[in-house]
């Protein structure tokens, strides 16, 4: 059974940092695109970053404009886990963060309907 488990969220002051983890079971992260999404209260689910495989040794990572230069996505194939390092956090980053996969090599334009195996999410709150 495929399962993603997100962790690492919490309460942080503006300008602070958090590192989110997404651990996969029943699924190998190495081949298919994996993305981080977030959903704030009353808002639609938004794609944040996506890592996809370009070749045997090259991965590409896409970011939504609002997080470029602040967030960094990475993967550890040995641990079957992807991470999201979030720096210079802003109140507008407050949301529940999820990971999911397209089960393909593409990030599918961050379209949530094309993603599968959503985890339970982890809450990130940026507030003073």
C-alpha positions as CSV (number, residue, x, y, z in Angstrom):
1,X,0.0,0.0,0.0
2,X,1.4,3.4,-1.0
3,X,1.6,5.9,1.7
4,X,3.1,9.4,2.1
5,X,3.7,10.7,5.6
6,X,4.6,14.4,6.0
7,X,6.2,15.8,9.1
8,X,8.2,18.8,10.4
9,X,5.6,21.5,10.5
10,X,5.1,23.8,13.4
11,X,4.8,27.4,14.6
12,X,7.6,29.7,13.6
13,X,8.1,33.5,13.6
14,X,8.3,35.5,10.4
15,X,11.8,35.2,9.0
16,X,12.3,31.8,10.5
17,X,12.9,28.4,9.0
18,X,11.4,24.9,8.9
19,X,12.3,21.7,7.2
20,X,9.5,19.4,6.1
21,X,9.9,15.7,5.4
22,X,7.8,13.4,3.2
23,X,8.5,9.7,3.7
24,X,7.1,7.2,1.2
25,X,6.3,3.6,1.8
26,X,5.1,1.1,-0.7
27,X,6.5,3.3,-3.4
28,X,9.9,4.2,-4.7
29,X,10.5,7.9,-5.0
30,X,13.3,7.6,-7.5
31,X,11.4,7.5,-10.7
32,X,8.2,9.5,-10.6
33,X,7.6,13.2,-10.0
34,X,6.9,14.2,-6.4
35,X,5.5,17.6,-5.4
36,X,4.8,19.6,-2.3
37,X,1.4,21.4,-2.2
38,X,-0.1,23.6,0.4
39,X,-3.6,24.7,1.3
40,X,-4.5,27.7,3.4
41,X,-7.9,28.1,5.0
42,X,-10.5,29.1,2.4
43,X,-8.0,28.8,-0.4
44,X,-7.4,26.2,-3.2
45,X,-4.6,23.8,-2.9
46,X,-1.5,25.3,-4.5
47,X,1.6,23.6,-5.9
48,X,4.8,24.8,-4.2
49,X,7.6,22.7,-5.6
50,X,8.1,19.5,-7.7
51,X,11.1,17.3,-8.3
52,X,11.2,15.2,-11.5
53,X,13.8,13.0,-13.1
54,X,15.5,14.2,-16.3
55,X,17.9,11.4,-16.8
56,X,19.8,8.7,-14.8
57,X,21.7,11.4,-12.9
58,X,19.8,14.6,-13.4
59,X,16.8,15.9,-11.5
60,X,14.9,19.1,-12.2
61,X,13.1,21.0,-9.5
62,X,10.3,23.5,-10.2
63,X,9.1,26.1,-7.8
64,X,6.1,28.4,-7.7
65,X,7.2,32.0,-8.0
66,X,6.2,33.0,-4.5
67,X,8.7,30.6,-2.9
68,X,11.7,30.9,-5.3
69,X,14.9,31.8,-3.5
70,X,13.4,30.9,-0.1
71,X,12.4,27.2,-0.4
72,X,14.6,24.3,-1.5
73,X,13.3,20.9,-2.3
74,X,15.6,17.8,-2.1
75,X,15.4,14.1,-2.0
76,X,17.2,11.2,-0.3
77,X,16.6,8.1,-2.4
78,X,18.2,5.8,0.3
79,X,15.6,7.0,2.8
80,X,12.8,7.2,0.2
81,X,12.1,10.7,1.5
82,X,11.8,14.2,0.0
83,X,12.3,17.4,2.0
84,X,11.3,21.0,1.8
85,X,13.6,23.4,3.4
86,X,11.7,26.7,4.0
87,X,13.7,29.8,4.9
88,X,12.6,33.4,5.3
89,X,9.1,32.3,6.1
90,X,6.2,34.8,5.8
91,X,2.7,34.8,7.3
92,X,1.3,34.0,3.9
93,X,3.2,30.7,3.9
94,X,0.8,29.5,6.6
95,X,-1.0,26.4,5.3
96,X,-1.2,22.7,5.6
97,X,1.6,21.2,3.4
98,X,1.2,17.9,1.5
99,X,3.2,15.8,-0.8
100,X,1.9,13.7,-3.6
101,X,3.0,12.0,-6.9
102,X,1.8,12.1,-10.5
103,X,3.0,8.5,-11.0
104,X,4.6,9.9,-14.2
105,X,7.9,11.7,-15.0
106,X,6.1,15.1,-15.2
107,X,4.9,17.6,-12.7
108,X,1.6,18.0,-14.6
109,X,1.6,21.8,-14.2
110,X,0.9,21.4,-10.5
111,X,-2.6,20.3,-11.2
112,X,-3.8,18.7,-8.0
113,X,-6.3,16.5,-9.8
114,X,-3.4,14.7,-11.5
115,X,-1.7,13.8,-8.3
116,X,-2.1,10.7,-6.2
117,X,-1.5,9.3,-2.7
118,X,-1.9,12.4,-0.7
119,X,-0.6,12.3,2.9
120,X,-2.4,13.7,5.9
121,X,-0.4,16.9,5.7
122,X,1.6,18.9,8.2
123,X,0.6,22.3,9.5
124,X,2.9,25.3,9.1
125,X,2.0,28.4,10.9
126,X,4.0,31.6,10.5
127,X,3.1,34.2,13.1
128,X,4.6,36.5,15.6
